[in-house]
Amino acid sequence: MEDAEKDVQFSSGVRVANSWTTSPMSSVYQPFLVMFPVCGKFTLLLGDFTIIHVTLALMMESSDEMDFIERTKSFIGHNIYNLVYPWMVPNKETQMFRDHWDPEFPDIMDLLRNCPLVMVNSNELYELPRPTLAKVVNIGGVGVQYKDAKPLQDEFKKIADTGKGMVIMSFGSVAQSELMPEHWKTALLNAFARFTDYEFIIRYASDDLKDRLPKNVHAYRWLPQADLLLHPSTKAFISHGGYNSLQESINSGVPLITVALFGDQFKNSKIAAKHGFAVNIKKATLDESSIVAALKEILSNDRYSKNVRRLSLMVKRKPVNSTHLLVKWTEFLAEFQTLDNLTPAGNNLNFFQYFSLDVIGTLFLLTLVVTYLIFKLLASIIRCILSRSRKERRIVWFVM
C-alpha cells in the first residue's frame, strides 16, 4: 500500500484521501475520492441508480435477498438517509469551511455530485452485486495482502504447534475487547474452555482476565495478526465483522465467526455468511451456548474453509489487481484532470424524477382518464341501444 501511495502521490502529483468525512476536499484540491464501501449511500448524489430491494440501507442487517419486511425497511432507510444526511454532515461541514476557511467555499454536496472518480475500498468478487457507475472503481484489498507477514516466533510459535489448531479473536481498535459486557467475557471464556484441543489467542488490552483464563486461552495486548491468520494452524477468526476483518479473512483464507456491533458490520457479516465462510452470532443472543454452537459448526465443517480459500484464490487471481487499478486510474486522472464523459445525467434528477414518480403519476392519471372516457363511451352506447330498443317496443305495441 505504501509503494502504491508513493507512486500515486509523487509520480502522479495526486494525494490520496483516506476518509469519507474529508473526501469532498479532494474534489477541491485533488481530483478524486477514496471511500469506504458505505459510499453506496451516496449513490443518489453521484447519479447511480440504487435498486433498493437488493441494495441494503446503511446499518441494515440483511443480505440482498430480502423478504417484504426487509424491503420495506430498505425503502424507508434509503429515503430517510438521503433526506437527513445533508443536514447532518455536508451542510454543517460546508458552513464550517465557510466560517473558518473561505466565505465562498463551495457546497460539499455539489462537490460530491461533480466528483469525477470514486475509488471504493471494496471488491466486486465479495461485495453484494449491485448496479454501479463507470466512475466507481473498486480497489478493495489494497493494504491487506500481508506481503510482510513472517513466520511465528517464540511464544506464538509454541502455541501454534499445540493441539489441533488456533482460533484468533480480535474486535479491532474501535470495539475494544476489554470494554465488552462482563457476561460476554464469561461466556467467551467458558465456551473456549470446552474446546481443549484448540488454542485460543485473543487481543485484550487489560489484565483483569489474567487469573480467569483457561489453560487453552492466551490474551495479549497486541497480536501479530497477519502472521497468525496466515499460519496453517489457524482454523477460525472471531471478529466484530468490520470491513478490514472481512478482507483479512478472505485474504488469509480463514473462516469467520462474527458478532456485529454497529455500522456496516451487520452487512459485512451477512456478506461473509452469504458466501459461505462465516457463522453470525447476534449480539443480543450472545451467550456460551451460541458461541459453542458457532465454533462447533466452523471447526467440524470444512465447507467454510473451502469456501473462503476459493474466494481468496479468486481475489488473488483477479485479472487486474487492486493496486494496479489504484495507480493507473490515478495517473490517468492526473493527466486528464476531469472526466465529464463519466458523469451520469442522473446527477441532475430530483427525487421524483429519480424514481420516475412523475412518469408513474402521469401514466396513472392518463390511465384513469382513458378508463373513465371508455366507461362513459360504453355507458352512452348502452344507453343508446337501450333507448332504441324501448322505442322499437313502443312502435310494435302501437301498431298492434
Residue, then its C-alpha position, 0 to 999 in steps of 0.5 A: m500500500e505504501d509503494a502504491e501511495k508513493d507512486v500515486q502521490f509523487s509520480s502522479g502529483v495526486r494525494v490520496a484521501n483516506s476518509w469519507t468525512t474529508s473526501p469532498m476536499s479532494s474534489v477541491y484540491q485533488p481530483f478524486l475520492v477514496m471511500f469506504p464501501v458505505c459510499g453506496k449511500f451516496t449513490l443518489l448524489l453521484g447519479d447511480f441508480t440504487i435498486i433498493h430491494v437488493t441494495l441494503a440501507l446503511m446499518m441494515e442487517s440483511s443480505d440482498e435477498m430480502d423478504f417484504i419486511e426487509r424491503t420495506k425497511s430498505f425503502i424507508g432507510h434509503n429515503i430517510y438517509n438521503l433526506v437527513y444526511p445533508w443536514m447532518v454532515p455536508n451542510k454543517e461541514t460546508q458552513m464550517f469551511r465557510d466560517h473558518w476557511d473561505p466565505e465562498f467555499p463551495d457546497i460539499m454536496d455539489l462537490l460530491r455530485n461533480c466528483p469525477l472518480v470514486m475509488v471504493n475500498s471494496n471488491e466486486l468478487y465479495e461485495l453484494p452485486r449491485p448496479t454501479l457507475a463507470k466512475v466507481v472503481n473498486i480497489g478493495g484489498v489494497g493494504v491487506q495482502y500481508k506481503d510482510a507477514k513472517p513466520l511465528q516466533d517464540e511464544f506464538k510459535k509454541i502455541a501454534d504447534t499445540g493441539k489441533g489448531m488456533v482460533i484468533m479473536s480480535f474486535g479491532s481498535v474501535a470495539q475494544s475487547e476489554l470494554m465488552p459486557e462482563h457476561w460476554k467475557t464469561a461466556l467467551l471464556n467458558a465456551f473456549a474452555r470446552f474446546t481443549d484441543y484448540e488454542f485460543i489467542i485473543r487481543y485484550a488490552s487489560d489484565d483483569l482476565k489474567d487469573r480467569l483464563p483457561k489453560n487453552v486461552h492466551a490474551y495479549r495486548w497486541l497480536p501479530q495478526a497477519d502472521l497468525l491468520l496466515h499460519p496453517s494452524t489457524k482454523a477460525f477468526i472471531s471478529h466484530g465483522g468490520y470491513n478490514s476483518l472481512q478482507e483479512s479473512i478472505n485474504s488469509g483464507v480463514p473462516l469467520i465467526t462474527v458478532a456485529l456491533f454497529g455500522d456496516q458490520f451487520k452487512n459485512s457479516k451477512i456478506a461473509a455468511k452469504h458466501g459461505f465462510a462465516v457463522n453470525i452470532k447476534k449480539a443480543t443472543l450472545d451467550e456460551s451456548s451460541i458461541v459453542a454452537a458457532l465454533k462447533e459448526i466452523l471447526s467440524n465443517d470444512r465447507y467454510s474453509k473451502n469456501v473462503r480459500r476459493l474466494s481468496l484464490m479468486v481475489k488473488r487471481k483477479p485479472v487486474n489487481s487492486t493496486h494496479l487499478l489504484v495507480k493507473w486510474t490515478e495517473f490517468l486522472a492526473e493527466f486528464q484532470t476531469l472526466d465529464n464523459l463519466t458523469p451520469a445525467g442522473n446527477n441532475l434528477n430530483f427525487f421524483q424524477y429519480f424514481s420516475l414518480d412523475v412518469i408513474g403519476t402521469l401514466f396513472l392519471l392518463t390511465l384513469v382518464v382513458t378508463y373513465l372516457i371508455f366507461k362513459l363511451l360504453a355507458s352512452i352506447i348502452r344507453c343508446i341501444l337501450s333507448r332504441s330498443r324501448k322505442e322499437r317496443r313502443i312502435v310494435w305495441f302501437v301498431m298492434 
